[in-house]
């Protein structure tokens, strides 16, 4: 509580008035300060008067506050021009101890203007609204960058490049020459039919496309390119430069097949139809065994040997005619022709001549024995002979093998092979394949599904099922089965064999499939492998050419040319030499 007894005079204007309780400050109990503090001020000055204050000093007018403010702040001020909002509950802050009491807030100027009248000033008249001005048209802004968006040009405005700010070129009309947008130069016109086009880089005239009656030139060498042959011109071999055999047209008479000289040509082996295979060596007409024996005797008599006379005679005689020559030579001279030839010849040329004088089945038996005798086994020879011959041929080979070598072919095969490859070759040596030419389509569909279940459809492979079907069915029936297999599995049987098998059993099964589809292609591939790369497999080359020269060498040569783009004659010429080369070329003949 402030000690007001120290006051000696009226408080200055604006000072705190004793007897007035500030809002939020509680009064001491038992005292009433509404009439001042008794005994503190002299008589006449009185206590605090609500209208004149102390000592006649102006105080708060009756019209100011109608009643004492309630605890917590002044009452709400009147409307415009009234008192400001009273402070929150708690009142004004405690006045400093050395001051003269609480500081009364200054009265609003509008209340005391004009001598402190009690009437509040008249309310302010609202200002008249200003006329709304018409705003200029605004350009929409980019909401992301805050920049003005480009305006869409009107019809009479040229659009600007939004990146460079330059005018874009107009699309030329029909009577305007378009300009190069990069160089700004006029583009060359497309030449008409009677104009020669120019090179846009050098300005020189470009070569014209030749017409039908002009020969095109090589753009690199300036030489005339070979023309595509017409229907009446034979095409040339691009590698050897020799004429290729023409495909007969519809109005051309079919070629007359050479009479087959081997019982194998009477079978249907897939694409290899009867009567369509031809050998390059055929029986000679007006054959005279005695005259041929004299020629051979003369070629070997005296010093040296006339190899040319020997190879020219043998290449023009069939195997059957050579057997008659051999017998006639022994009859006439009492000597064995084979023994004389062995003593006169040498090397690969001697091996070729010996192969020509041996009957076909006997030569096959000799090759089989040579493949298994001694250490190691030549499995490729076993596959080539046993998987490609007919039942009749295999039966004859088994007989000759026993007579010549006093051994059983099947036992030798079992002793030199193993596993599923051994089982496949044993099946071949039985010579029991079905050779019926008619095809059973229902059986083909059924066995195609069985092959699929035995291989692609299961985990692992049932090799016995493949062996059973490939070893027992005829080649025409197998061809139908392989066609159905594609429909069942959406794969080719060759691809399935490659995935399901490995090693020599895979090679043997693939050889059977190839012979079913196109046996000449199988032997064409054999010839190619003999001459491919460094060195030459002379033994295989001799065996294939000698054994196939009378049966299907014409078809083998055609397949070889189509597949490897050169002739067999050319392949032999580049990989062999001397009399050996000449006798092989004499057997295959030039195309």
Secondary structure, DSSP 8 states (H G I E B T S, - for coil): ---GGG--S---TTS--TT---TT----TT---TT--TTSS-TTT-S--TTT-STT-----TTT-SS---TTS-----STTS------TT-S----TTSSS-------HHHHHHHH-SS---------------------B-TTT-SB------TTS--B-TTT-SB------TTS--B-TTT-SB------TTS--B-TTT--B------TTS--B-TTT--B------TTS--B-TTT--B------TTS---------SGGGGS-BTTB-TT----S----SS--HHHHHHHHHHHHSSSS--HHHHHHHHTTS-HHHHHHHHHHHHHHHSS-HHHHHHHH--HHHHHHHHHHTS-HHHHHHHHHHHHHSSSS--HHHHHHHHTTS-HHHHHHHHHHHHHHHSS-HHHHHHHH--HHHHHHHHHHHTT------S--HHHHHHHHHHHHHHTTTSSS--HHHHHHHHHHS-HHHHHHHHHHHHHHHSS-HHHHHHHH--HHHHHHHHHHHHHHHHHHHHHHHHHHHHHSSSS--HHHHHHHHHHHTTTTHHHHHHHHHHHHSS-HHHHHHHH--HHHHHHHHHHH---
